[in-house]
C-alpha cells in the first residue's frame, strides 16, 4: 500500500507534519511515497525511508491516497500529481488559505490514523476541461482546472477585448481585464475576489465572472455543469491575452484565439 505525502517544503510546520505522517506510515507497515519532482521535500525528509512518485519509482495508479500538508496551492499541486489516476486527496491546512483542506493541523494525528485505516468517505469535485483553438479552429492547447480558468490581458496598459458565447450562443462583447470561469471548488478563490458567488461544493455549476469589464451589463453568471463557455480574444486586440489554469499553468493567446 503506497501512501503519497505532499507538503510545502519551505515552511516549518508542513515539514514537521510530513515527518510525522511518514513515520506513521512506516509504523503501519505501509510505504510512504514523495513527489519525484520536489528535491526540497526529498532533502528535508532525506533521513527517512521513502520512495519517489513517477519514473524509477511508484506509478501514480498504484497510489492509494495522498495526504497533503500546506495551503491551497499545495493541494492544487497535489491534484496535478495525481490527475492521471483516481487518487483521493486528504488536505490538512498548514498554510495561509485553506479552503480546499478538509482538516486543520490539530486534527493531523487522527487524520493519519483514519486515512491509513481506510476510514473515510470520498467526495468527488468538478473540474474544467479547457481547450485553446486558433483563428482557423485548430486545437493548439488543452488542459484542465480544479479551481478556475482565467483569460487575462497580458499587457497592463491595454484592455482585453473579448466575445463571450454560451453553448455557441453569443452573450456579450466587452473590454475587460479578463474573464474567470470557476468551479464550485474554485468559487472561494479568484471567483470570490472578483465578486462572484460562493457555490457549495455539492452544487453542480460553473461561475462566469468578468474582471473590471467596461460594459453596462457584465455581471457574474451561474451556468450548468455541462455548459460550453467560449471566450474569443477579438482580432482587433493589439496585444496578447494569456490563459491561466489554477494560477499554475499558462498559455499565450494571440488575437483570434478562442478558449473553450
Helices and strands as residue ranges (DSSP letters): E 2-7, H 12-27, E 31-35, H 39-44, E 51-53, G 60-62, E 63-70, H 72-81, E 88-93, E 103-104, G 105-107, H 108-116, E 128-133, E 139-145, E 148-153, E 160-166, E 169-176, E 178-183, G 185-188, H 190-193, E 206-211, E 221-223, E 229-233, E 241-245, E 249-253, E 258-259
